[in-house]
Structure formats: structure tokens, C-alpha cells
Amino acid sequence: MAGPAICHNTRVLKIPYELWIGWRYTRAGRGRRRDRFISFIAASSMAGIGLGVAALIIVLSVMNGFQKEVRDRMLSVLPHIEIFPVSGERGAALANWQELTALAKKNDEVLAGAPYVAAQAMIARDQMLRGVQVRGIDPHSEREVSDAARQMVAGSLDALQSGAYGAVLGRALAQSLGVGLGDPILMLAPQGSVTPAGFTPRMRQFTVVGMFEAGHYEYDSSLVFLNVDDAARLFRDSGIGGVRLRIADMQKAPQVARELGKTLPPNLAAADWSRNNRTWFAAVQTEKRMMFLILTLIIAVAAFNLLSSLVMAVNDKQADIAILRTLGTTPGEIARIFVVQGALIGVIGTLLGVAGGALVAYNIDFIVPAIERALDIEFLPRDIYLITELPSDPRLSDILSIGVTSLVLSFLATLYPSWRASRLQPAEVLRHD
């Protein structure tokens, strides 16, 4: 059956009549009351698909933004890559850290290196006792591998001189202990010695010479910086020493760590930031997947509405279907008419959702403050959350996967109504009409 033709000079463009009829059915709504009702159901399905797609894009973009914000704050304190002895004996690694840094710099991605000693300890102050993570650093080389020097809110990182036994505390930790610059604290190492009086832990008095604030509560409330030599003397049995590396692109850290592992001596290993924090990142990825599945249900509900509207359209257009069949239209062509009708609703709804979601996700830093000013509310109170602005990181891969999911669900919703339309028998329909 020939479809409508559009003439332009001597050329004729023929549109498949299934597409033309499907489009006419989609935009119907000015005729009978039943037609208007079916059109309203189709429009609500289109709006539901658009809202679901937009909500998914916005929520995943905000989750990506929070993940990026927290990751950047973590890596302002943590190294991109660590080189450490697999046997736990740090002596050789610390003594030759310059040679290890030079060896690592043969990789073009490695920018700088610095020595470190990592250990756990207890801090005692008056009647208070806190468990802390201790990081022994070299103040001068540390500036090249972390942002610790720029995060100082009191004192200076340069005050960590060898033999002076100074300590730089996270701001939240210092506040919980009630200490300030110049105050003494007692640090207890996990190992000690056995005397006739019993077990005596190794302890040393340190002086608070600075405070830092990384913006990540876990580190602001539990991390202590010492001079690398002082830490090596205090934790000679329990600490792990090695070299911290900073690379040009943090996303390449796993690849660079694998390449360094092939060139390092057999008693040394390299670990990147994603491996050291894999539990946290795995939890975030699980949350993203679950949020994707939960919000996809919105699109699924809209797809069910689309299915019901198409079923109603098939019932309403039975006479039209019978006439088309008597004119020679095949069941497959009848099915394609309703597939086109449902697909158009799904495509238009998906495009509107992608456009609206991307518009909000890319401009959330302007939209949220405007809503806060208009309604006089604060989504992220400054006295509770360290992040005062809602971050957003839209990713093309997420937008594409959301769009494809929406289109697939919309297409699946058209299969049953189109199959049902193709099974109608003209004689039975016209007999009742």
C-alpha cells in the first residue's frame, strides 16, 4: 500500500504509511472524548518517561559529584601510589627512598616522591584517650606529593623537625582532645617491653606544633603527622615505611602501580589509592547501581502506562484495523503502526528527559542556591556538612545508558499491543460494527 508523498520539483519522497499512520495516532486528541482520553494517557506516559530519565540523570550526576569531591579530599592527604616492603621491614626502603623515587620517575607519569612511616597509636591527654593513624613525613618533600602544607589552619608543617618531637593534628582531633599549639600530648606505641612489673608500652611526649583541615572528617579526626625520623624511632617494630608517589593523572594510578611493580626489587611492592580504599569505592559503586535500579522503576511504571494506552488505542481502532486489513495490509504492517506509535512516545519522552536532566545537572550549582534563596532553606547546613554546595558531575556514559534503558523499556511496552492488533480478524470486527 502506497503511503503519502511529498513532492519537491521532480523528486518524490515517499514516507512509509505505517510511520504516517502511527504519527497520526500519536497526535490524535481533538476528536471524540475517548480519543482525547487515550491521548491524555499517552501524554502522561511520555511525561513519566521524561521525569524518570531526568531524575536518573540528576541523581547519578549528584552521586558522581559527591564521589569526586570525597575522592579529591582523600587524595589531598593520601598518596596516589605507595611503595613499601612486602616483608614489613622498612629500613632499606626508608634509607634508599631517593633511589626508589629516581627509579619510579623513569615512568613519565610519576612526578615526585617522599618518604613516609605509617603506624597506629594511642594519644593520651588528661583523662582522654584516642586511637589515631600516625603518618611520619619529611616536611620538605611532602609538599610535592600532597596538599598537607596548604591545608594547615594553625602552625606550620615545617615545624616538624627531626628530634624536636612535634606533632601536627587534624583540627577535629585537636578539638576533641582540647589541645592547641604548644600543648603536650602523650603518644603510646602498640609495642613495648616486658619488665618485672609487667608489660610497659613504649610512649613519648610530643608537642602540638600545627593543625590541618583536609575537609574529610575521617582524617581530620584521626590523622597525626610526625617527622619521619621521630616516627621511625617511636614505631621501629610496628610501623611500615616506604615511599609515597604523586602522578600526573590519578586515574592512571592502577596502571602505573602495575608497571612499577615489574621494575621494583622483589622485596618491594606498589599499591595505588584505589586498591588501598577499594572497600569505600566498592560501596559507592554498589549504591550507584542500586539507585539506578530503583529510579529505573519510575521509567518502568511509565512504560506500563504506555502499554495500557496502546492496548486502549488498539481496542478503539479496531474498525480502522479491519478496514486496513481488507485493503490488503498485512498483520506485520498493522503491528508496525502501533510499534511506531509507542516508539514515538518513548523517543520524545526520552529526549525531553535527557534534555531536562542534563540542563539541571550541568547547572545545579546555580539552581540549588536560587531555590535556597527563594524558599529560605539550606540543603547542606554549614555546621553539619563539610560540603556546603551540592556537587554535580554529569557523565556521558551515564546519560547514554539511561537513554538506552528508557528506549528499550518503551520498545518492549509496544510488543504486546502491536501483536494483539496484528491478530485481529477483519470479519469478526466488522460483523460487530
Secondary structure as the mmCIF struct_conf table of DSSP 4:
data_model
#
loop_
_struct_conf.conf_type_id
_struct_conf.id
_struct_conf.beg_label_comp_id
_struct_conf.beg_label_asym_id
_struct_conf.beg_label_seq_id
_struct_conf.end_label_comp_id
_struct_conf.end_label_asym_id
_struct_conf.end_label_seq_id
STRN STRN1 ALA A 5 HIS A 8
TURN_TY1_P TURN_TY1_P1 ASN A 9 THR A 10
STRN STRN2 ARG A 11 LYS A 14
HELX_LH_PP_P HELX_LH_PP_P1 ILE A 15 PRO A 16
HELX_RH_AL_P HELX_RH_AL_P1 TYR A 17 THR A 26
TURN_TY1_P TURN_TY1_P2 ARG A 27 ARG A 27
BEND BEND1 ARG A 30 ARG A 32
HELX_RH_AL_P HELX_RH_AL_P2 ARG A 33 LEU A 75
TURN_TY1_P TURN_TY1_P3 SER A 76 VAL A 77
BEND BEND2 LEU A 78 LEU A 78
BEND BEND3 HIS A 80 HIS A 80
STRN STRN3 ILE A 81 PRO A 85
TURN_TY1_P TURN_TY1_P4 VAL A 86 SER A 87
BEND BEND4 GLY A 88 GLY A 88
HELX_RH_AL_P HELX_RH_AL_P3 GLY A 91 ALA A 95
TURN_TY1_P TURN_TY1_P5 ASN A 96 ASN A 96
HELX_RH_AL_P HELX_RH_AL_P4 TRP A 97 ALA A 104
TURN_TY1_P TURN_TY1_P6 LYS A 105 LYS A 106
BEND BEND5 ASN A 107 ASN A 107
TURN_TY1_P TURN_TY1_P7 ASP A 108 GLU A 109
STRN STRN4 VAL A 110 ARG A 125
TURN_TY1_P TURN_TY1_P8 ASP A 126 GLN A 127
STRN STRN5 MET A 128 ILE A 137
HELX_RH_AL_P HELX_RH_AL_P5 PRO A 139 GLU A 142
TURN_TY1_P TURN_TY1_P9 ARG A 143 VAL A 145
BEND BEND6 ASP A 147 ASP A 147
TURN_TY1_P TURN_TY1_P10 ALA A 148 ALA A 148
HELX_RH_3T_P HELX_RH_3T_P1 ALA A 149 GLN A 151
STRN STRN6 MET A 152 GLY A 155
HELX_RH_3T_P HELX_RH_3T_P2 LEU A 157 ALA A 159
TURN_TY1_P TURN_TY1_P11 SER A 162 ALA A 164
STRN STRN7 GLY A 166 GLY A 170
HELX_RH_AL_P HELX_RH_AL_P6 ARG A 171 LEU A 177
TURN_TY1_P TURN_TY1_P12 GLY A 178 GLY A 178
TURN_TY1_P TURN_TY1_P13 LEU A 181 GLY A 182
STRN STRN8 PRO A 184 THR A 195
TURN_TY1_P TURN_TY1_P14 PRO A 196 ALA A 197
STRN STRN9 GLY A 198 PHE A 212
BEND BEND7 GLY A 215 GLY A 215
HELX_RH_AL_P HELX_RH_AL_P7 TYR A 217 ASP A 220
TURN_TY1_P TURN_TY1_P15 SER A 221 SER A 222
STRN STRN10 LEU A 223 ASN A 227
HELX_RH_AL_P HELX_RH_AL_P8 VAL A 228 LEU A 234
TURN_TY1_P TURN_TY1_P16 PHE A 235 SER A 238
STRN STRN11 ILE A 240 ILE A 247
BEND BEND8 ALA A 248 ALA A 248
HELX_RH_3T_P HELX_RH_3T_P3 MET A 250 LYS A 252
HELX_RH_AL_P HELX_RH_AL_P9 ALA A 253 THR A 263
BEND BEND9 LEU A 264 LEU A 264
TURN_TY1_P TURN_TY1_P17 PRO A 266 ASN A 267
STRN STRN12 LEU A 268 ASP A 272
HELX_RH_AL_P HELX_RH_AL_P10 TRP A 273 ASN A 276
TURN_TY1_P TURN_TY1_P18 ASN A 277 ASN A 277
HELX_RH_AL_P HELX_RH_AL_P11 ARG A 278 ASP A 316
TURN_TY1_P TURN_TY1_P19 LYS A 317 LYS A 317
HELX_RH_AL_P HELX_RH_AL_P12 GLN A 318 THR A 326
TURN_TY1_P TURN_TY1_P20 LEU A 327 GLY A 328
HELX_RH_AL_P HELX_RH_AL_P13 PRO A 331 TYR A 362
TURN_TY1_P TURN_TY1_P21 ASN A 363 ASN A 363
HELX_RH_AL_P HELX_RH_AL_P14 ILE A 364 LEU A 375
TURN_TY1_P TURN_TY1_P22 ASP A 376 ASP A 376
BEND BEND10 PHE A 379 LEU A 380
TURN_TY1_P TURN_TY1_P23 ARG A 382 ILE A 384
BEND BEND11 LEU A 386 LEU A 386
BEND BEND12 GLU A 389 GLU A 389
HELX_RH_AL_P HELX_RH_AL_P15 LEU A 396 SER A 422
TURN_TY1_P TURN_TY1_P24 ARG A 423 ARG A 423
HELX_RH_AL_P HELX_RH_AL_P16 PRO A 426 HIS A 432
#
